Amino acid sequence: MENKNIKWDSIFYGRAWVANIIDTIQKKDVLQSFYLKRYLMRAMMA
């Protein structure tokens, strides 16, 4: 029984870890698009 609980805990933490990575990647994409727009606006004004 103890071994079964450990297995489910590892599955649970694995999913949480993957969700955290996906969240981080989405934040990075948002920041990159923001800075790209800002860069293009500066380039057009120069």
Secondary structure, DSSP 8 states (H G I E B T S, - for coil): -HHHHHHHHHHHHHHHHHHHHHHHHHHHHHHHHHHHHHHHHHHHH-
